[in-house]
Amino acid sequence: MGFDPWDAAFVADPYPAYRELREQGRALWWEATGQWLVPHYADVSALLRDRRLGRTYLHRFSHEEFGREAPPPGHEPFHVLNDNGLLDLEDPAHARVRRLVSKAFTPRTVEQLAPAVDRLAGELVGQLLADGGGDLLTVVAEPLPVAVIAELLGIPEADRALLRPWSADICGMYELRPDEESARRAVRASVEFSAYLRELIAERRKEPGEDLISGLIAAHDDEGRLSEQEMISTCVLLLNAGHEATVNTTVNGWWTLFRHPEQLASLDSEKLSTAVDELMRYDTPLQLFERWVLDDIRIGDTLVPRGAEVALLFGSANRDPARFERPDALDLVREDNPHLSFGAGIHYCLGAPLARRELTASFGALLADGVPPLKLVREPRWRDGYVIRGLDELLVEF
């Protein structure tokens, strides 16, 4: 099979290989990481909702009972941080934490942020315009979601430069087979980010504000409140998940538009909401999502046993012709578009409405009246890494 996440040519265009995978079957054993690859939309969608799979197994089994080795003791700070976040919790802990976080992170919270999102997007595009162009990744795509999440959490402006490097180092552990150097950076970032947030939470306990951290401290129900570790892990997850997908959708999306000039020429503010979803479907920022098999399951004719790990291929599912008409065609006005880029089931992305708001704001600011059309300076390179897939840079001019 042509599936090779460590090959630069595959990372640049994995979609032909996905087509081959879908033709070969519904669950395909991949020796390189000891996982079952699941490439079809119907299966990926169903398994995201199937409680016989989980992001963790520790709510039901020990490492020994599950036939897995415990992580090295030196990696513990990363795993404590990661395992207490919504993305890696399973019920009943997941339901409790999500319920409490949802009390603070409401649709109204997103709506209140809207003016700040629009203002920040306008300022960043204004800077790019004043410079006559530059790297869309570092000037617009990265600063916008990081600034929005920092605003949401109430992180002082002077400290915001710390966030992106911490997040990048932590997210390195989500790639397939991360090396020891990646683990070392992730552990260091986990320790530093956790210590920083612990101090910020202590300050907000003394002097609550209007920010999300103050809201998380105050959130409670009959079952109690969030622990300090749950608050820290929630804040880190909001930054990591809340900006990685948005950054990559922005730059990958513009790279897609540059390769479809007729679609770019027809794009206007009225089409932005459907266009953003289509760009997320067409070139998915999160290509693969892993789940543990907690009880034997059957995928097509294949019995996948308890203790196995499945790799749900979002990028392949979003191009599956069994679900999407003309899946390899970019259609910015596609109405029937239930893409899986935000996940599904209990782990559906809590920040999806905010991500869409940020993307609509940044694309809208770059397409606004009075802003000259963007032009690509040179073909971009893809960053190392496949699971969270994005460009190394995107140089543009007006």
Secondary structure, 3 states (H helix, E strand, C coil): CCCCCCCHHHHHCCHHHHHHHHHHCCCEEECCCCEEEECCHHHHHHHHHCCCEECCCCCCCCCCCCCCCCCCHHHHHHHHHHHCCHHHCCCCHHHHHHHHHHHHCCHHHHHHHHHHHHHHHHHHHHHHHHCCEEEHHHHHHCHHHHHHHHHHHCCCHHHHHHHHHHHHHHHHHHCCCCCHHHHHHHHHHHHHHHHHHHHHHHHHHHCCCCCHHHHHHHCEECCEECCHHHHHHHHHHHHHHHHHHHHHHHHHHHHHHHCCHHHHHHCCHHHHHHHHHHHHHHCCCECEEEEEECCCEEECCEEECCCCEEEEEHHHHCCCCCCCCCCCCCCCCCCCCCCCCCCCHHHCCCCHHHHHHHHHHHHHHHCCCCCCCCEECCCCCECCCCCECCECCCEEEC
